[in-house]
Amino acid sequence: MFKEHVDQSMNELNETKPAAGFDHVLYPGELSLIKRKKYLKKEFLSFRIFMII
């Protein structure tokens, strides 16, 4: 029940129209998650290049 409530809240946030000058609405911790995913992707690609060389 709790997970469904959280999922519903996140969906509502994602569907919320952002304020003027913003691209979208972020939920708490989402910016950190986005940065972490970009960092890990960059590090993974660097590791793959290193392994190929």
N, C-alpha and C positions, 0 to 999 in steps of 0.2 A: 504494500500500500504506500509506504513512504517513497519508494523508488518511482512509482507511477506519478506521485505528486511532484517530485523533483523533475522528472521528465516533462511533465505538463508545464511546470513553471519555466523551464529552459526553453521549451517550444514557444511559449508566449513571449519570452524575452527576444528570441530570434525573430519573431514575427512583428515585434514592435517597431514602428517607424522611428528612425533616429532623429534627433534634434537637428536643426539647421546647422550645416557645417560638419556633420559627422556621417560616416559611411554606414555604421551599424551599431547596435547596442551590444555591449559585452557584459557577460555575467561575471561575478567575482572569480578571479583566478584564470579567466580565459586568456587574457593577454600573456600571462606567464606560460600557459600551455602552448600558445602559438609560437612564442619565442623559443621555447624548449624544442618543439618539433622542428623549427627551422634550423636550430643549432645542431640537433642530432642528424638531420638530413645532410647538412654541410659536413659534419664530421664523418659520417658514413661515406659520403662521396670522396672525401679526402683519403680515407682509409683504403677505399677501393682503388683509387689512383696509385697510392703508395704500393699496394700489393701487385698491381699490374707492372709497375716499373721494376 
